[in-house]
């Protein structure tokens, strides 16, 4: 029996972070949103549990950063 999470779902950490989106093999993988307790939010692509691909980081003051992420880090232009 396979107990690994696949498909769409939501997970909330004890510190208040919340991920809603796609899962594959128990990892965030596909499209998803990660919300932070301080109001920041990442909306975009995930691969193997890290931000990978196109995404938008919205800061708590409303400022947006759009770009490409690799292994959880935004690429510099």
N, C-alpha and C positions, 0 to 999 in steps of 0.2 A: 504494500500500500504506500502510495506517495503522499506525504503530508506537506510537501513544499507548496508555498503560495504561488499561484500563477493566475494571470488575469488582472482585473482591476480591484483595488482595495484602498484602505486608509489605515495608517498606523500613526499613533501618537506616542511620543517618548515621554518619560516622566518629567523632563525639563520643559515640556510645553511645545517642542517642535512637532509638526504634523506633516506627513506626506500623504498625498492623495494621487493615485495614478496607477500606472501599469507595473505589474510584477512579472518576473520570469525566474524560475528556480530559486524563489525566496529573495530575490534581489530587485531593487528598483531598476526597471529596464523598460524603455519605451517613453511615453509622454507622461509627465507628472508635475506636481506642484509641491514644493517644500515651503512651509510657512514657519517662521521663527517667532518666538515669544515677543521680541522687540519690534515686530511689525514688518520686518523684511520678508520678501517672498521671492523664490526662484520658480519660474514657470518655463518648462522646456523639456529637452530630451535627456534621457538617462541611458547609461549602458553599464552593466555590471556594478550597480549600486552607487555610481558617481555621475555627476553632471558631465555629459558627453554629447556634443552636437550644438545645435542652435538653442539659445535660451535668452530669457530676460530676467534680470535681477531688479526688483523694485525695492528701493530703500524705504525706511519708515517715514521719510519726509516726502515720499512720492517720486523722487528722482529715479529714472530708469537707465539701466545699462543693458544694451542689446549686443549680443555677439555670439562667439563660438567658444564652447568649453571643452577641455580635454582633461580627463581624469580629475574632475572637480575644480579645475582652475580655468579662469577666463584667459583666452589667448590675447596677447597685446597686439595692437595693429602696427 
